[in-house]
C-alpha cells in the first residue's frame, strides 16, 4: 500500500531521482525510521549542494500521521523564521504527491557532526577544541532562547551538532523536536535522548536551562569518552560516579567545574543562562589559547566575549554579577562604572595612531572620503588604501548594546572576515574582539575593551 498508489513508502530515493523538477538526489547521508536526509544538487542554481530532509508516511494510525506532519511543518516554519550563522538556512518546503512524502530543503553542512569527529579523534576530543565548540553552541542557544516565546532545543547531543567546513563554526541541526515554550509552561512532552536529557524533561517541566544540561553532558562525553547514554542521569551523580578529572586527569579544574555546574540535578543550580555559560567558556578559551590555566587577574574578565557582552564580576571577590549591579551581593563591594569602547586598528603599518574609534551607540561608516558626494566616513581609509581598492561606502559597523555587527554595503572588492568568510551584501555579521577584517587590500583588527 502506498500514498500515491505506485510508490512504496519504505523505499529510499535512488541516486539521480529528481524532486520538484529541481533537486537531483546524490546519496543518502542520514535519517531514521521516519525518513531520510539526502545530499542533492540544486539544478536551478549551478548544481549547488543542498540537504533534503524527507518524511515518509508510515504510521500506525491517523492521529500519529497527523502529529508527524504537524511536527514536520512546524520544524520548517520554525527554521524559516530564524536567522543565525549556526542555524542552517532553509530554502524550500514542499509535498510530493507522487511519492506521498514531505520534503524540507536546506543548506548542506559538509563538515560532519561532532560524534563523527569524536570517533575520528579516537574517542576523545582535546579541551581547546571542545571549548571552541561549546562557545559556538552557547551563542546559538542564547539566540533561540531569546526568541519570543523562547525556543527550547531539547535534544542537544554530539550527533545534532555539525561543523560547517567553510567557516569552521558549529551548526545546530535537526529542529524536529525543538519547541516554543512559555516561561511557565509545564506538561511538555518528554522527548529527548536518554543520558543527555535532564531530569526535569521527563517530568514535563522543560525550560532554557534544560539545554544547558544537555550541553554539559555533550562536553562531558567529548572530553572523557564516557557516553552518558550508558548510565543515564546517574552518571552525573558525582557522589557515586567519577568527575571528569578522575577519568581524564589532563582536563583542567576550570573545565571540570563548568561541566559539573552545567549538569546539576536542579536547574536553579546550573548556569543561569546560555549567555552566562558562554561568557565563562569564552574566558576559558582565551586562557587556553594563551597557554595559561588557573588563576587569572580579575581585570582580564572584563574583556568582551563572543556575542555575549562583557563579563560582569566583582572587582573584590570575583563572583559573577548581574549587568546592572552597583554592589556585589556576595561581599558588598561597590562596583566601578564600566564603559565599553571599540576601535579598528589598521594592520601592516608602524603608525601608532593608525586606529579609528567606533560609535558604540550607533553605526560607523567605513570607506574613503569624497567631499564632492558628501561622503565622510567615520573610518576613512583613504590614507591606507593607495590602490583605491576600498569603496567610498564600503561597509559599516553597527553597535547594538554590547554587540557589534559588520555589514558590507555592496563594495566592489568585498569584505572578508578572518581570511575566509566573505560577507554577502546587506547581511550583518556579528564581530568578536580580535577579528580581522579585509576590505579590498586593507586589513583592520576589531578590538573591544
C-alpha positions in Angstrom: 0.0 0.0 0.0 1.4 3.4 -0.9 0.3 7.0 -0.5 0.2 7.5 -4.3 -0.7 4.0 -5.3 2.5 3.3 -7.1 5.4 4.2 -4.8 6.4 2.0 -1.9 6.6 4.3 1.2 9.7 2.5 2.7 11.9 2.6 -0.4 14.8 5.1 -0.3 15.2 7.6 -3.1 17.6 6.3 -5.8 20.6 8.2 -7.0 19.6 10.6 -9.8 16.0 11.0 -8.5 14.7 14.5 -9.4 12.4 16.2 -6.8 10.3 19.2 -7.7 11.9 19.3 -11.1 14.9 20.8 -9.4 16.7 18.7 -6.7 18.8 15.8 -8.0 19.5 13.2 -5.4 23.2 12.3 -5.0 23.1 10.0 -1.9 21.5 9.3 1.4 23.5 10.9 4.3 21.4 10.3 7.3 18.0 9.7 8.8 15.9 7.1 10.7 12.7 5.2 10.7 10.6 8.3 9.9 12.5 9.3 6.8 15.9 10.1 5.4 18.3 13.0 4.8 19.8 13.2 1.3 22.6 15.1 -0.4 21.2 16.6 -3.6 22.2 19.1 -6.3 20.1 22.2 -6.9 19.9 22.2 -10.7 18.4 25.7 -10.8 21.5 27.2 -9.1 24.6 25.7 -10.7 24.2 22.3 -9.0 24.7 23.9 -5.6 24.8 21.1 -2.9 21.7 21.1 -0.6 20.4 18.8 2.1 17.0 17.3 1.5 15.1 16.0 4.6 12.3 13.6 3.9 9.4 12.4 5.9 7.9 9.0 5.0 4.3 8.4 5.8 4.5 5.1 7.8 2.1 5.4 10.7 0.0 3.0 12.8 -3.0 5.3 12.9 -4.3 8.6 11.6 -3.5 10.5 14.8 0.2 9.5 14.6 0.3 10.6 10.9 -1.4 14.0 11.7 1.1 14.7 14.6 4.1 13.7 12.5 3.0 16.0 9.6 2.4 18.9 12.1 5.8 18.4 13.7 7.5 18.4 10.3 5.7 21.5 9.2 6.5 23.2 12.5 10.2 22.5 12.1 10.0 24.0 8.6 8.2 27.1 9.8 10.5 27.5 12.8 13.6 27.3 10.8 12.3 29.8 8.2 11.9 32.4 11.0 15.4 32.0 12.4 18.4 33.9 11.2 21.7 32.9 12.9 25.1 31.8 11.4 24.8 28.5 13.4 21.4 27.6 12.1 21.2 26.1 8.5 19.3 28.2 6.0 16.0 26.7 4.8 15.4 27.0 1.1 12.1 25.2 0.4 9.4 23.1 1.9 7.0 21.0 -0.3 4.8 17.9 -0.6 5.5 15.4 -3.4 2.0 14.0 -4.4 3.5 11.2 -6.5 5.6 9.8 -3.6 3.3 10.9 -0.8 6.2 12.5 1.1 7.0 15.8 2.6 10.4 17.4 1.9 12.5 20.2 3.6 15.4 21.6 1.6 18.2 23.4 3.5 21.8 24.4 3.4 24.2 21.4 3.2 26.7 21.2 6.1 29.7 19.2 4.9 32.0 19.1 7.9 30.4 16.1 9.7 28.9 16.0 13.2 30.7 16.1 16.5 30.0 12.4 17.1 31.9 11.5 13.9 34.7 13.9 14.8 35.0 12.2 18.2 35.3 8.8 16.6 38.0 10.0 14.2 39.9 11.5 17.2 40.0 8.1 18.9 37.0 8.6 21.3 38.1 11.8 23.0 38.5 15.4 21.8 41.0 17.9 23.2 39.9 20.6 25.6 40.7 23.6 23.4 38.5 22.2 20.6 35.6 21.3 22.9 35.7 24.8 24.4 35.6 26.4 21.0 32.6 24.2 20.0 30.8 24.9 23.3 31.3 28.7 22.8 29.5 28.5 19.4 26.8 26.3 20.9 26.1 28.7 23.7 25.9 31.5 21.2 23.2 29.8 19.2 21.3 28.6 22.3 21.3 32.1 23.6 19.8 33.2 20.3 16.9 30.7 20.3 16.3 31.1 24.0 15.9 34.9 23.3 13.1 34.4 20.9 9.6 35.4 22.0 8.4 32.9 23.1 11.7 31.1 23.8 12.7 28.1 21.7 14.0 25.1 23.7 16.0 22.7 21.6 15.5 19.7 23.9 17.8 17.2 22.1 21.3 18.6 22.2 24.0 15.9 21.7 27.1 15.4 19.5 25.1 13.9 16.6 23.0 17.1 16.4 25.9 19.5 16.2 27.8 19.7 12.9 30.7 21.7 11.6 30.5 24.0 8.6 33.8 23.4 6.9 33.8 26.8 5.2 33.5 28.8 8.5 34.6 26.1 11.0 31.6 27.0 13.0 29.3 24.7 14.9 25.9 24.3 13.4 22.7 23.3 15.3 20.7 20.9 13.1 17.6 18.8 13.4 15.0 21.1 15.0 12.4 18.3 14.8 11.6 18.4 18.5 12.5 21.9 19.3 9.5 23.8 20.6 8.4 27.3 21.5 7.8 27.2 25.3 6.2 29.8 27.6 8.2 30.7 30.7 5.8 28.9 33.0 4.7 26.1 30.7 4.5 22.6 32.1 3.4 19.3 30.8 5.6 19.5 27.7 6.1 16.1 26.0 9.2 14.4 27.4 11.2 13.9 24.2 15.0 13.8 24.1 17.9 11.4 24.3 18.5 9.5 27.5 21.7 10.5 29.1 21.7 14.0 27.5 18.2 14.9 28.6 17.9 16.5 32.1 15.7 15.1 34.9 13.0 17.8 34.6 12.4 16.9 30.9 10.9 13.6 32.0 8.6 15.4 34.4 7.4 17.7 31.6 9.0 20.8 33.0 11.3 21.9 30.2 13.0 25.3 30.4 16.0 27.1 29.0 18.4 25.6 31.5 17.4 22.1 30.2 19.5 22.8 27.1 22.4 23.8 29.4 22.3 20.4 31.0 22.4 18.7 27.6 25.4 20.8 26.5 27.2 19.9 29.7 26.5 16.2 29.0 27.8 16.6 25.5 31.0 18.2 26.7 31.5 15.5 29.3 31.2 12.8 26.6 33.5 14.6 24.1 36.2 15.2 26.7 36.1 11.9 28.7 34.9 9.4 26.1 32.3 8.2 28.6 28.8 8.2 26.9 26.1 9.5 29.2 23.7 7.1 27.5 25.5 4.2 29.1 24.3 5.3 32.6 21.6 7.9 32.0 21.0 10.5 34.8 23.1 8.6 37.3 26.4 9.3 35.5 26.3 12.9 36.8 25.7 11.8 40.4 29.3 12.7 41.3 29.0 11.4 44.8 28.8 7.9 43.3 30.5 8.3 39.9 33.8 9.9 38.9 34.1 13.5 37.9 35.8 14.4 34.6 39.3 14.8 36.0 39.0 11.4 37.8 38.5 9.9 34.4 40.9 12.1 32.4 43.4 14.0 34.7 44.5 16.3 31.8 41.1 18.1 31.9 41.6 21.5 33.6 40.0 22.1 37.0 38.1 25.1 35.5 36.6 22.9 32.8 35.6 20.3 35.3 33.9 22.9 37.4 31.9 24.3 34.5 30.7 20.8 33.4 29.7 19.8 36.9 27.7 23.0 37.2 26.0 22.6 33.9 24.8 19.1 34.7 23.5 19.9 38.2 20.3 17.9 39.0 18.3 21.0 39.9 18.0 23.7 37.1 18.5 26.6 39.6 22.0 25.2 40.4 23.2 25.4 36.8 24.3 28.4 34.8 21.6 31.0 34.8 21.5 31.1 31.0 23.4 30.1 27.9 24.8 33.6 27.8 26.3 33.2 31.3 27.7 29.8 30.4 29.1 31.2 27.1 30.9 34.1 29.0 32.8 31.6 31.2 33.6 29.4 28.3 34.9 32.4 26.2 37.2 33.5 29.1 38.4 29.9 29.4 39.1 29.7 25.7 41.3 32.8 25.9 43.3 31.3 28.8 43.8 28.0 26.8 44.8 29.9 23.7 47.3 31.9 25.6 48.7 28.7 27.2 47.5 29.6 30.7 45.3 27.9 33.2 44.3 28.6 36.8 44.1 31.9 38.4 43.9 34.9 36.1 43.7 38.6 37.0 40.1 39.6 37.5 40.7 42.6 35.2 41.0 40.2 32.3 37.5 39.0 32.8 36.2 42.4 31.7 37.2 41.8 28.1 34.2 41.5 25.8 33.5 37.9 24.8 31.9 36.4 21.7 28.4 37.8 21.2 27.7 37.5 25.0 28.6 41.0 26.0 31.1 41.9 28.8 31.6 39.5 31.7 30.4 41.2 34.9 32.4 40.1 38.0 33.0 41.7 41.4 36.3 43.6 41.5 36.9 42.4 45.0 35.8 38.8 45.3 35.4 37.8 41.6 31.8 36.5 41.8 29.6 36.9 38.7 27.2 39.9 38.9 24.2 41.0 37.0 24.7 43.6 34.4 23.2 46.5 36.4 24.5 45.5 39.9 26.0 48.5 41.7 27.0 46.5 44.8 28.3 42.9 45.0 25.7 40.6 46.5 28.4 38.4 47.9 30.9 40.8 49.6 29.1 44.2 49.4 31.8 46.0 47.4 30.6 48.9 45.3 31.5 48.3 41.6 33.2 50.9 39.4 31.3 52.2 36.4 32.3 50.3 33.2 32.1 51.6 29.7 32.7 49.6 26.5 34.9 51.1 23.8 35.6 49.7 20.4 38.0 50.6 17.6 39.5 49.4 14.3 43.3 49.2 14.1 45.0 49.3 10.7 47.3 46.3 10.3 50.6 46.4 8.4 51.7 49.9 9.4 54.0 51.2 12.0 51.9 54.3 12.7 50.8 54.5 16.3 47.7 56.4 15.5 46.5 54.1 12.7 43.3 53.4 14.5 39.7 54.6 14.5 37.3 54.7 17.5 33.8 53.3 16.7 30.5 54.7 17.7 29.2 52.4 20.5 25.6 53.7 20.3 25.0 53.7 16.5 26.9 53.0 13.3 30.3 53.8 11.9 30.8 54.0 8.1 34.0 52.5 6.6 35.2 53.8 3.3 37.0 56.7 1.6 36.2 60.3 1.9 34.6 62.1 -1.1 33.7 65.7 -0.3 32.0 66.2 -3.7 29.5 63.5 -2.8 29.3 64.4 0.8 30.8 61.1 1.9 32.7 61.4 5.2 33.1 58.0 6.7 34.0 57.7 10.4 36.6 55.2 9.4 38.4 57.0 6.4 40.9 54.5 4.9 42.0 56.8 2.1 45.5 57.2 3.6 45.9 53.4 4.0 44.4 52.4 0.6 46.9 53.6 -2.1 45.4 51.3 -4.8 41.9 52.6 -4.1 40.5 49.1 -3.5 38.2 50.3 -0.7 34.9 51.7 -1.9 33.7 55.1 -0.8 30.9 53.5 1.1 32.4 50.1 1.6 30.9 48.7 4.9 29.5 49.8 8.2 29.8 48.6 11.8 26.6 48.9 13.8 26.6 48.7 17.6 23.6 47.1 19.4 24.1 47.1 23.1 27.4 45.3 23.8 27.3 43.6 20.4 28.8 44.8 17.1 27.9 43.8 13.6 29.6 44.5 10.3 27.7 44.8 7.0 29.1 45.0 3.5 27.4 47.8 1.6 27.9 46.4 -1.9 31.6 47.2 -2.2 33.4 46.5 -5.4 36.2 44.3 -3.8 34.3 42.7 -0.9 34.7 42.4 2.8 36.3 39.3 4.3 36.3 38.3 8.0 39.3 36.3 9.4 40.6 35.5 5.9 37.8 33.1 5.0 34.3 34.4 5.4 33.3 36.8 2.6 30.3 38.8 3.6 27.1 39.0 1.5 25.8 42.4 0.7 23.3 43.6 3.3 23.7 40.6 5.6 25.2 41.7 9.0 27.8 39.5 10.7 28.5 39.6 14.4 32.0 40.6 15.4 34.2 39.2 18.1 37.1 41.2 19.6 40.2 40.3 17.7 38.5 39.6 14.4 40.5 40.7 11.3 38.6 42.5 8.5 40.0 42.7 5.0 38.5 45.5 2.8 40.0 45.4 -0.6 43.7 45.2 0.2 43.5 46.9 3.6 43.4 44.8 6.8 41.9 46.0 10.1 41.6 44.4 13.5 38.4 44.9 15.5 39.1 45.4 19.2 36.7 45.9 22.1 37.8 46.9 25.6 
